[in-house]
């Protein structure tokens, strides 16, 4: 049993039900025994007949008054015609018992059993009359007794009522934990504004303290992450100014430099260009991490974006004697968002595939339609023919500044921000991205984006043939 709610509910319910059942059984065990009342009935029967025969109605009335006062019972004496001899107006149930019937017409769960009523008959001393005595003991703790005095209704009511009490108690104990768990999931998913919602200030138990501590931790974490994003943003902006002055100084130096220093100036220009690109990527990453932007509602034809990326990538791949082959279904592939941001996200993946695929191989780009948790999704699958990635590093590929090999990163000029920007951009548009190794070698990156409801199913496939492979 994995649910804490069920554990608390069932354990409390069993404890309450067991306590109530034992209480009922103990009460029944200590109630007055029927045998003692039967002995009193036999004595009262003889004394009542003798008092009535010897002293008449007055003597019988005195005896009944004394018996009811000392024993707290109700007694009625009937003759053979079922007439109460004292004419005190015997109740209907007493007459019914005198005739041999039950105290109530129906006896069951709806009409609980009354206290036991005893009946006895004997003839007069001369044998001419016959008397019937009905004795009703004082009511004791009945506890909703059912047929034959068994406490079935009481047990049922006790179990149901204890179940309701335990349900409310278990709900009060586990509901804060459920809210805390939901807030934890939101925080783990990147929603830094998630809060558990601390309960009323009057509640000062351990669970309420845990929720307040969680909200304080989440608020502190949100402030730290936002401060870090602002720091990156501010630093990147501040670096742009000296970089611009460096480019101006580089241009002036080229005018006055001799041919021997040209190679050094080219190196300075290359590093300045890389620094400029790095600053741009950091600004993009910081803009995606701040969480304050909202997805624009502008419809974007995703197939045209993928086609544009594939055409540009085919041109760049020629430098490594590689090709880019794409399969893009025709039709409506509308998504909502920022076209330039999506273009950059897909382009980063394709360029990364071209960078690490083997020379003379082909990078494949496929656009498909799949069913996702929230409806139809567009799947952009980019596959290369490289050496792949270690399994334990697949999830780290989308972390900022992560590189498998620093030496290889320096050779290719990568700084580990391209795939990180892709992951943030895709998540910004409500999608998700994942990387897997191909069975035959290489890496496959899948980008899933939610499609607009008006997106039509693709009916035909438009294939872009790599340059140099025309039929």
Secondary structure, DSSP 4 states (H G I P E B T S, - for coil): ---HHHHHHHHHHHHHHHHHHHHHHHHHHTSPPHHHHHHHHHHHHHHHHHHHHHHHHHHHHHHHHHHHHHH--EEEEE-TTS-BTT-S---HHHHHHHTT--SSS--SSSS---S-EEEEEEE-TTSS-EEEEEEEPPP---SS--GGG--HHHHHHHHHHHHHHHHHHHHHHHHHHHHHHHHHHHHHTT-TT-------TT--SHHHHHHHHHHHHHHHHHHHHHHHHHHHHHHHHHHHHHHHHHHHHHHHHHHH--GGGHHHHHHHHHHHHHHHHHHHHHHHHHHHHS--------EEEHHHHHHHHHHHHHHHHGGGT-EEEEEEE-S--EEES-HHHHHHHHHHHHHHHHHHSPTT-EEEEEEEEEEETTEEEEEEEEE--S----GGGTGGGGSTT--S-HHHHHHHT--S-HHHHHHHHHHHTT-EEEEEE-TTSSEEEEEEEEPPTTPPPP-SEEEEPPTT---
